[in-house]
Amino acid sequence: MSIILFAGIVLLIIIFVLLKIFGSDNFPWIQFYTRGRESGFTLQEVNLLRRAAVENRIQNPVSLFWSVRQLDRCLRSMILRYRSNGNDGIRPEMISKLFDFPQKS
């Protein structure tokens, strides 16, 4: 039993180290998803916002939920992508929700 426990701990340590080494950045995305859910967005919408934040190279993606300037920057790129590529996972309701978001907070 202790061998299995030891092997599990070693496996978790190896996974943690590999994630740190091969991770694209050190940003705590769990905090981003938590804040997005608290703000009333669905998981799919938060994931779309995450992609927009990465594409726009936003230093602190959580700022999308409190900075109108950062949110506008992402909205602009999402609208341009929606117009050029068609849907790409972006729904008009999502864009409308993002436009209304700064007024609620």
C-alpha positions as CSV (number, residue, x, y, z in Angstrom):
1,M,0.0,0.0,0.0
2,S,2.8,2.4,0.9
3,I,4.5,1.7,-2.4
4,I,1.4,2.7,-4.3
5,L,1.1,5.9,-2.3
6,F,4.8,6.7,-2.9
7,A,4.5,6.0,-6.6
8,G,1.4,8.3,-6.8
9,I,3.3,11.1,-5.0
10,V,6.3,10.7,-7.3
11,L,4.0,10.7,-10.4
12,L,2.3,13.9,-9.2
13,I,5.7,15.6,-8.7
14,I,6.8,14.6,-12.2
15,I,3.6,15.9,-13.7
16,F,3.9,19.2,-11.8
17,V,7.5,19.6,-12.9
18,L,6.7,18.9,-16.6
19,L,3.8,21.4,-16.5
20,K,6.2,24.0,-15.2
21,I,8.8,23.3,-17.8
22,F,6.6,22.9,-20.8
23,G,3.8,25.3,-19.8
24,S,3.4,28.2,-22.3
25,D,3.4,30.8,-19.5
26,N,3.2,31.1,-15.7
27,F,-0.2,32.8,-15.6
28,P,-2.7,31.1,-13.2
29,W,-5.5,30.3,-15.6
30,I,-7.5,28.8,-12.8
31,Q,-7.9,32.3,-11.4
32,F,-9.1,33.5,-14.8
33,Y,-11.7,30.8,-15.2
34,T,-12.9,31.3,-11.6
35,R,-13.3,35.0,-12.1
36,G,-15.1,34.5,-15.4
37,R,-17.6,32.1,-13.9
38,E,-18.2,34.5,-11.0
39,S,-18.9,37.2,-13.6
40,G,-21.7,35.1,-15.1
41,F,-20.0,33.7,-18.2
42,T,-20.3,30.1,-19.2
43,L,-17.3,27.9,-19.5
44,Q,-17.4,28.1,-23.3
45,E,-17.5,31.9,-23.1
46,V,-14.6,32.1,-20.7
47,N,-12.6,29.8,-22.9
48,L,-13.2,32.1,-25.8
49,L,-12.1,35.1,-23.7
50,R,-9.0,33.2,-22.8
51,R,-8.2,32.6,-26.5
52,A,-8.8,36.3,-27.2
53,A,-6.5,37.3,-24.3
54,V,-3.7,35.1,-25.5
55,E,-4.1,36.3,-29.1
56,N,-4.0,39.9,-28.0
57,R,-1.0,39.2,-25.7
58,I,-2.7,40.7,-22.6
59,Q,-0.2,40.6,-19.7
60,N,-2.9,40.0,-17.1
61,P,-5.9,38.3,-18.7
62,V,-7.9,38.6,-15.5
63,S,-8.0,42.3,-16.2
64,L,-10.6,41.6,-18.9
65,F,-13.1,41.4,-16.1
66,W,-12.3,44.8,-14.6
67,S,-10.6,46.9,-17.3
68,V,-12.8,48.3,-20.0
69,R,-9.8,49.2,-22.1
70,Q,-8.6,45.5,-22.2
71,L,-12.1,44.2,-22.8
72,D,-12.5,46.6,-25.7
73,R,-9.2,45.5,-27.2
74,C,-10.4,41.8,-27.1
75,L,-13.8,42.7,-28.3
76,R,-12.4,44.5,-31.3
77,S,-10.3,41.4,-32.3
78,M,-13.3,39.1,-31.7
79,I,-15.6,41.1,-33.9
80,L,-13.0,41.3,-36.7
81,R,-12.4,37.6,-36.5
82,Y,-16.2,37.0,-36.5
83,R,-16.6,39.2,-39.6
84,S,-13.7,37.6,-41.5
85,N,-13.9,33.9,-40.5
86,G,-17.6,33.5,-39.9
87,N,-18.6,32.0,-36.6
88,D,-15.3,30.5,-35.2
89,G,-17.1,29.8,-31.9
90,I,-18.2,33.4,-31.4
91,R,-22.0,34.0,-31.1
92,P,-23.6,37.4,-31.4
93,E,-25.1,36.9,-28.0
94,M,-21.6,36.5,-26.5
95,I,-20.5,39.8,-28.1
96,S,-23.7,41.5,-26.8
97,K,-23.1,40.1,-23.3
98,L,-19.5,41.4,-23.4
99,F,-20.7,44.9,-24.5
100,D,-23.1,44.9,-21.5
101,F,-20.6,43.5,-19.1
102,P,-18.8,46.8,-18.1
103,Q,-22.1,48.4,-17.3
104,K,-23.0,45.7,-14.8
105,S,-19.7,45.8,-12.9
